[in-house]
Each structure stands twice: as C-alpha cells, then as structure tokens.
Amino acid sequence: FYDLNAKLNQDLTKRDKLMLSGYFGRDDLNFDLDEGTFFKIRWGNSAFAGRWTHIFSPAVFGNFMVSGSKYTSTTSLSIFETPILFSNSIWDVTVKGDLDYFANSRHALTAGILATWYDFTFERVFNQDNQINLQERPFLLGFYAQDLLQPYSGTSIRLGVRSNYFSEGGRFRVEPRFSLSHKLKP
C-alpha cells in the first residue's frame, strides 16, 4: 500500500494566491490459497485541486478552482481455476468559479458557476464471460446568485437562486432561496 499527500500554497502577487494539492493512494491485498485458487483486491484513490484567488478591486473578489478525483477497485479471484472479476471506477472533474462583490458594508452580491464531468464504469466477468460492462458519462452544470442585505444592525436578508442541470435523465432544477434573520439581543 502507499499514500502520498502534497500541498503547495503560493502568493503570486499581492492580489493573487495559488493553491495546489493532491492525494494518491493504493492498496493491494493478495491471497494465494491453493493451486488454481486465489483472491486479489486492488483499490485506490487519487484527488487533485488547484485554486486561484484573485482580488480584482477592493470591492470584487474571485475564487476559481479545478478539482478532480478517481476511485478504482478491482477484485479478481479464481476458485478451482474458474476466474471471476469485479471492477469499478468513478472519475469526476470539476471547474468552478465564484465572484463576490461588496457594494458597501451592508450589501454584498455573490455569483458562481460549476461544471462537473463524471465517468462511472462497472464490469463483471465470470469464467471469462463478460456479464456486465457499464459505462456512464453524465455531467452537471450549476449556477447560483445571492444578494445579502443588512438594512439594520443585527438584521440580515438573503435572496438567492440556484439552478442545476444533470444530463442523466435531463433533470433541470431551479431552487429559490430566502432567509431573514434578526438578532434580538447582543
């Protein structure tokens, strides 16, 4: 087995920060039980992220990110020379951007976009006969916007909307958001 973590934070300029991180790990488990009989499992994860933070002006702030992950698992065994295999993997890659606009100390607007691509696979083989071989590659698109108002000390009003489109099944959702809070006492 192995695990590897890495992270880098770098101030590029007074207005730009960069963060890169990654994780990689894999495990193997092997049992040879008898001639023609064995059991092997291999699984692993990997993940990466890169984020750029930029100050466009004293009132506009942005975060932009690319991230992804992959999980794989393969189980192969043989019982009295009859091979069996189960294999699956899940990949995802996401691109995301957020902008914050601070109009004044009592009013802020936030908006963002998101796109995620997936790759799902599953395979089952029994005695060299491929019984299942599935592969799906859906994607997700999202957008949100929010307005935060603080008309009085201790009072906050949030108005927003979030929309998502998931390609598998052609699902589109719009979710309005509203919250009102008022602090009764300090």
QUICOR-V586448 format. One record per residue. N is the residue number from 1. RES is the residue in one letter. OMEGA is omega as a letter, one per 40 degrees, with the letter a starting at -180 (999 if undefined). Layout:
# QUICOR-V586448
N & RES & OMEGA
N & RES & OMEGA
This chain:
# QUICOR-V586448
1 & F & i
2 & Y & i
3 & D & i
4 & L & i
5 & N & i
6 & A & i
7 & K & i
8 & L & i
9 & N & a
10 & Q & i
11 & D & a
12 & L & i
13 & T & i
14 & K & a
15 & R & a
16 & D & i
17 & K & i
18 & L & i
19 & M & i
20 & L & i
21 & S & i
22 & G & i
23 & Y & i
24 & F & i
25 & G & i
26 & R & i
27 & D & i
28 & D & i
29 & L & a
30 & N & i
31 & F & i
32 & D & a
33 & L & a
34 & D & i
35 & E & a
36 & G & i
37 & T & i
38 & F & a
39 & F & a
40 & K & i
41 & I & i
42 & R & i
43 & W & a
44 & G & i
45 & N & i
46 & S & a
47 & A & i
48 & F & i
49 & A & i
50 & G & a
51 & R & i
52 & W & i
53 & T & a
54 & H & i
55 & I & a
56 & F & i
57 & S & i
58 & P & a
59 & A & a
60 & V & a
61 & F & a
62 & G & i
63 & N & a
64 & F & a
65 & M & i
66 & V & i
67 & S & i
68 & G & i
69 & S & i
70 & K & i
71 & Y & i
72 & T & i
73 & S & i
74 & T & i
75 & T & i
76 & S & i
77 & L & i
78 & S & i
79 & I & a
80 & F & i
81 & E & i
82 & T & a
83 & P & i
84 & I & a
85 & L & i
86 & F & a
87 & S & i
88 & N & i
89 & S & i
90 & I & i
91 & W & i
92 & D & i
93 & V & a
94 & T & i
95 & V & a
96 & K & i
97 & G & i
98 & D & i
99 & L & i
100 & D & i
101 & Y & i
102 & F & a
103 & A & i
104 & N & a
105 & S & a
106 & R & a
107 & H & i
108 & A & i
109 & L & i
110 & T & i
111 & A & i
112 & G & i
113 & I & a
114 & L & i
115 & A & i
116 & T & i
117 & W & a
118 & Y & i
119 & D & i
120 & F & i
121 & T & i
122 & F & a
123 & E & i
124 & R & a
125 & V & i
126 & F & i
127 & N & i
128 & Q & i
129 & D & a
130 & N & a
131 & Q & i
132 & I & i
133 & N & a
134 & L & i
135 & Q & i
136 & E & i
137 & R & i
138 & P & i
139 & F & a
140 & L & i
141 & L & a
142 & G & i
143 & F & i
144 & Y & i
145 & A & a
146 & Q & i
147 & D & i
148 & L & i
149 & L & i
150 & Q & a
151 & P & a
152 & Y & i
153 & S & i
154 & G & a
155 & T & i
156 & S & i
157 & I & i
158 & R & i
159 & L & a
160 & G & i
161 & V & i
162 & R & i
163 & S & i
164 & N & i
165 & Y & i
166 & F & a
167 & S & i
168 & E & a
169 & G & i
170 & G & a
171 & R & i
172 & F & a
173 & R & i
174 & V & a
175 & E & i
176 & P & a
177 & R & i
178 & F & i
179 & S & i
180 & L & i
181 & S & i
182 & H & i
183 & K & a
184 & L & i
185 & K & i
186 & P & 999
